[in-house]
Amino acid sequence: MVTDEIVLDVKGLTVDIATPRGTLHVVRDISLQVKRGETLCIVGESGCGKSITSLSMMGLLPKTAKRNSRVFEFLGEDLTRATNSRINDLRGNRMAMIFQEPMTALNPAYTIGDQLTEHYRHHRKASAEEARLRAVELLEKVGIASAAERLGQYPHQLSGGLRQRVMIAMALMCGPELLIADEPSTALDVTIQAQILRLLADLQDELGIAMVLITHDLGVVARIADRVAVMYAGQIVEEGAAADIFAAPQHPYTRGLISCIPIPGKTIPGGKLGTIPGVVPSLIGEMKGCAFKDRCAHAQARCSETIPLHKTHQGQQWRCVMNEMNPSGAGQ
């Protein structure tokens, strides 16, 4: 159940990376909030800055990246002033992350049991036996049979679906209040993907976790999201309740993404799906106006100027020079 308690509050987040060609503006002035029990899905094409956004929330950016923000609060605590020691106390404990590819996120040299229990013992000062019992409990909770036996296995001995479940169990070991999941069902078959998404939803309801789900799959978004933030070229171009975004998308990029989804009963078998022409622009150097203008069928001269933010009474907001788009104009 979604409550009014704000778990994560971010305003004006930017991430810049210095390169030989100039400064790469990976994330450009984004703001978002996540409440307890709520699922916020950040969606967009590959290269739009979704994963870097998730890593910045966890303080896991590469050394070459520089993060800045006007507000960055976790349960009211100002993390812009927090020491590295304090961030380490929170990370893996009250804030946890499920990484995109479990085969590379899990260490092949250590058993599943070692990797599950290490941070639990560190954060909770627990004994080896207490940590082991907690690991077995979580593996069973995420649907892994013979959980005690799995603790002695290595990542390569598990299937992709089981490795992803281990990653979820690892993230939940310390009972986090914020869970960030970066494409948790990527590379899994459709059946396992559905199981993983249902598992995340059930665990969230049971534990009251605030969740940020990073994905490029709008089908996943439709099944699990309470709110959606559509990201393009390092910016959030549209945000709102999931039902509003799917029923009445306002930004032309959002419309283009939705037009690419096959609709059962409406999309003709073998027919063409919608497409968005062009590619995501380079994020090196200064970018003026709307980053989507070179791919947009509705682009005009004023798209190179400051882009206004529009907002409905229901809270849906988008950045576009047009106050309301023609619903039939998606992806044209």
Solvent accessible surface area in square Angstrom, and as a share of the most:
residue,aa,sasa,rsa
1,M,174,0.78
2,V,67,0.39
3,T,48,0.28
4,D,123,0.64
5,E,79,0.36
6,I,64,0.33
7,V,0,0.00
8,L,0,0.00
9,D,16,0.08
10,V,0,0.00
11,K,74,0.31
12,G,6,0.06
13,L,0,0.00
14,T,38,0.22
15,V,0,0.00
16,D,37,0.19
17,I,27,0.14
18,A,79,0.62
19,T,42,0.25
20,P,148,0.93
21,R,188,0.69
22,G,31,0.30
23,T,55,0.32
24,L,49,0.24
25,H,48,0.22
26,V,13,0.08
27,V,0,0.00
28,R,35,0.13
29,D,77,0.40
30,I,2,0.01
31,S,47,0.30
32,L,7,0.03
33,Q,61,0.27
34,V,0,0.00
35,K,64,0.27
36,R,52,0.19
37,G,6,0.06
38,E,8,0.04
39,T,1,0.00
40,L,0,0.00
41,C,0,0.00
42,I,0,0.00
43,V,0,0.00
44,G,2,0.02
45,E,47,0.21
46,S,96,0.62
47,G,61,0.59
48,C,0,0.00
49,G,8,0.08
50,K,11,0.05
51,S,38,0.25
52,I,35,0.18
53,T,0,0.00
54,S,0,0.00
55,L,41,0.21
56,S,0,0.00
57,M,3,0.01
58,M,7,0.03
59,G,37,0.35
60,L,68,0.34
61,L,35,0.17
62,P,66,0.42
63,K,209,0.88
64,T,93,0.54
65,A,17,0.13
66,K,132,0.56
67,R,73,0.27
68,N,74,0.38
69,S,28,0.18
70,R,164,0.60
71,V,41,0.24
72,F,1,0.00
73,E,56,0.25
74,F,1,0.01
75,L,47,0.23
76,G,60,0.58
77,E,57,0.26
78,D,52,0.27
79,L,6,0.03
80,T,65,0.38
81,R,202,0.74
82,A,28,0.21
83,T,89,0.51
84,N,126,0.65
85,S,74,0.48
86,R,78,0.28
87,I,33,0.17
88,N,70,0.36
89,D,64,0.33
90,L,1,0.01
91,R,60,0.22
92,G,20,0.19
93,N,24,0.12
94,R,78,0.28
95,M,7,0.03
96,A,3,0.02
97,M,14,0.06
98,I,0,0.00
99,F,70,0.29
100,Q,70,0.31
101,E,65,0.29
102,P,6,0.04
103,M,69,0.31
104,T,113,0.65
105,A,45,0.35
106,L,3,0.01
107,N,64,0.33
108,P,88,0.55
109,A,73,0.56
110,Y,116,0.44
111,T,25,0.15
112,I,0,0.00
113,G,10,0.09
114,D,75,0.39
115,Q,23,0.10
116,L,0,0.00
117,T,21,0.12
118,E,125,0.56
119,H,38,0.17
120,Y,31,0.12
121,R,111,0.40
122,H,109,0.49
123,H,35,0.16
124,R,113,0.41
125,K,163,0.69
126,A,14,0.11
127,S,54,0.35
128,A,58,0.45
129,E,96,0.43
130,E,98,0.44
131,A,0,0.00
132,R,96,0.35
133,L,100,0.50
134,R,56,0.20
135,A,0,0.00
136,V,22,0.13
137,E,83,0.37
138,L,2,0.01
139,L,0,0.00
140,E,105,0.47
141,K,70,0.30
142,V,0,0.00
143,G,52,0.50
144,I,6,0.03
145,A,76,0.59
146,S,67,0.43
147,A,3,0.03
148,A,48,0.37
149,E,131,0.59
150,R,56,0.21
151,L,19,0.09
152,G,53,0.51
153,Q,50,0.22
154,Y,79,0.30
155,P,1,0.00
156,H,120,0.54
157,Q,94,0.42
158,L,9,0.04
159,S,64,0.41
160,G,26,0.25
161,G,11,0.10
162,L,39,0.19
163,R,38,0.14
164,Q,0,0.00
165,R,31,0.11
166,V,0,0.00
167,M,6,0.03
168,I,0,0.00
169,A,0,0.00
170,M,37,0.16
171,A,7,0.06
172,L,1,0.01
173,M,0,0.00
174,C,2,0.01
175,G,41,0.40
176,P,5,0.03
177,E,39,0.17
178,L,0,0.00
179,L,5,0.03
180,I,0,0.00
181,A,0,0.00
182,D,8,0.04
183,E,17,0.08
184,P,2,0.01
185,S,8,0.05
186,T,51,0.30
187,A,92,0.71
188,L,31,0.15
189,D,90,0.47
190,V,123,0.71
191,T,88,0.51
192,I,46,0.23
193,Q,31,0.14
194,A,47,0.37
195,Q,78,0.35
196,I,0,0.00
197,L,7,0.04
198,R,141,0.52
199,L,19,0.09
200,L,3,0.01
201,A,18,0.14
202,D,68,0.35
203,L,7,0.04
204,Q,12,0.05
205,D,95,0.49
206,E,107,0.48
207,L,81,0.40
208,G,19,0.18
209,I,4,0.02
210,A,0,0.00
211,M,1,0.00
212,V,0,0.00
213,L,0,0.00
214,I,0,0.00
215,T,6,0.04
216,H,103,0.46
217,D,49,0.26
218,L,16,0.08
219,G,25,0.25
220,V,3,0.02
221,V,0,0.00
222,A,64,0.49
223,R,138,0.50
224,I,21,0.11
225,A,17,0.13
226,D,61,0.32
227,R,51,0.19
228,V,0,0.00
229,A,0,0.00
230,V,1,0.01
231,M,0,0.00
232,Y,1,0.00
233,A,0,0.00
234,G,0,0.00
235,Q,46,0.20
236,I,22,0.11
237,V,9,0.05
238,E,1,0.01
239,E,17,0.08
240,G,4,0.03
241,A,39,0.30
242,A,12,0.09
243,A,76,0.59
244,D,41,0.21
245,I,3,0.01
246,F,59,0.25
247,A,86,0.67
248,A,45,0.35
249,P,15,0.09
250,Q,17,0.08
251,H,0,0.00
252,P,11,0.07
253,Y,0,0.00
254,T,2,0.01
255,R,8,0.03
256,G,1,0.01
257,L,23,0.12
258,I,33,0.17
259,S,39,0.25
260,C,43,0.26
261,I,50,0.25
262,P,76,0.48
263,I,85,0.43
264,P,129,0.81
265,G,88,0.84
266,K,156,0.66
267,T,45,0.26
268,I,129,0.65
269,P,128,0.81
270,G,90,0.87
271,G,36,0.34
272,K,201,0.85
273,L,83,0.41
274,G,28,0.27
275,T,99,0.57
276,I,27,0.14
277,P,79,0.50
278,G,55,0.53
279,V,124,0.71
280,V,35,0.20
281,P,41,0.26
282,S,70,0.45
283,L,14,0.07
284,I,46,0.23
285,G,31,0.30
286,E,148,0.66
287,M,43,0.19
288,K,137,0.58
289,G,21,0.20
290,C,19,0.11
291,A,11,0.09
292,F,6,0.03
293,K,53,0.22
294,D,127,0.66
295,R,20,0.07
296,C,22,0.13
297,A,65,0.50
298,H,48,0.21
299,A,45,0.35
300,Q,74,0.33
301,A,93,0.72
302,R,113,0.41
303,C,11,0.07
304,S,57,0.37
305,E,110,0.49
306,T,129,0.75
307,I,24,0.12
308,P,58,0.37
309,L,87,0.43
310,H,34,0.15
311,K,136,0.58
312,T,46,0.27
313,H,191,0.85
314,Q,136,0.61
315,G,30,0.29
316,Q,9,0.04
317,Q,48,0.21
318,W,10,0.04
319,R,82,0.30
320,C,12,0.07
321,V,16,0.09
322,M,55,0.25
323,N,99,0.51
324,E,124,0.56
325,M,3,0.02
326,N,86,0.44
327,P,102,0.64
328,S,77,0.50
329,G,4,0.04
330,A,29,0.23
331,G,31,0.30
332,Q,132,0.59
